[in-house]
Amino acid sequence: MYFSEAIAEMGTEYFNATRRYPPMSSAHEGFAILKEEVDELWDEVKKKPSKVDREALRQECIQVGAMAIRFYTDVCKEEIDADNRY
């Protein structure tokens, strides 16, 4: 898979999440959501090589990337904008 395809899939996941769930209300909440996705990816990674489901691994990677983007747009961007108000 190429970079642009990965980013496109993460973008689709990001927009789906924004339609289903409210914005992350704080860095703590955002971290918890991101950690949950990383933990799900880790569950796939820990499997024996013969038991790894490549599609599940790919989907978890997409979700981690999408939630990292969501953290940036919901939490970091808001804080950057607030800092620049003065």
C-alpha positions in Angstrom: 0.0 0.0 0.0 1.3 3.4 -0.8 1.4 6.5 1.4 -1.5 8.3 -0.3 -3.8 5.2 0.0 -3.0 4.9 3.7 -3.7 8.6 4.3 -7.0 8.3 2.3 -8.2 5.4 4.4 -7.2 7.2 7.6 -9.1 10.3 6.3 -12.2 8.2 5.6 -12.0 6.7 9.1 -11.5 10.2 10.6 -14.6 11.6 8.9 -16.7 8.6 9.9 -15.6 9.1 13.5 -16.5 12.8 13.4 -20.0 11.9 12.3 -20.4 9.2 15.0 -18.8 10.8 18.0 -18.5 14.3 19.5 -15.1 16.1 19.5 -12.5 15.0 22.0 -13.0 17.4 24.9 -9.5 17.3 26.4 -6.0 16.0 25.9 -6.7 13.4 28.6 -9.8 12.1 26.7 -8.0 12.2 23.4 -5.0 10.3 24.8 -7.4 7.6 26.3 -9.1 7.1 22.9 -5.8 7.0 21.1 -4.3 4.6 23.7 -7.4 2.3 23.3 -6.7 2.1 19.5 -3.0 1.5 20.1 -3.9 -1.3 22.6 -6.1 -2.9 20.0 -3.2 -2.7 17.5 -0.9 -4.2 20.1 -3.3 -7.1 20.6 -2.9 -7.9 16.9 0.8 -7.5 16.9 1.3 -9.9 19.9 -0.3 -12.8 18.0 1.9 -15.6 16.7 3.0 -14.8 13.1 0.9 -17.7 11.9 -2.2 -16.3 13.7 -1.9 -12.6 12.6 -4.8 -11.4 10.6 -3.3 -8.9 8.2 -6.6 -7.2 7.5 -7.3 -6.7 11.2 -3.7 -5.4 11.6 -4.3 -2.9 8.7 -7.6 -1.8 10.1 -6.1 -1.1 13.5 -3.3 0.9 11.9 -5.9 3.0 10.1 -7.8 3.6 13.3 -4.7 4.6 15.2 -3.8 7.1 12.4 -7.3 8.5 12.2 -7.5 9.0 16.0 -4.1 10.7 15.9 -5.4 13.1 13.3 -8.6 13.6 15.4 -6.4 14.4 18.5 -4.6 17.0 16.5 -7.8 18.6 15.1 -9.9 18.4 18.3 -7.2 19.1 20.9 -4.0 20.5 19.6 -5.4 22.8 17.0 -7.9 24.3 19.5 -5.0 24.9 21.9 -2.9 26.5 19.2 -5.7 28.8 18.2 -6.3 29.7 21.9 -2.6 30.6 22.3 -2.7 32.8 19.3 -5.7 34.9 20.4 -3.6 37.2 22.5 
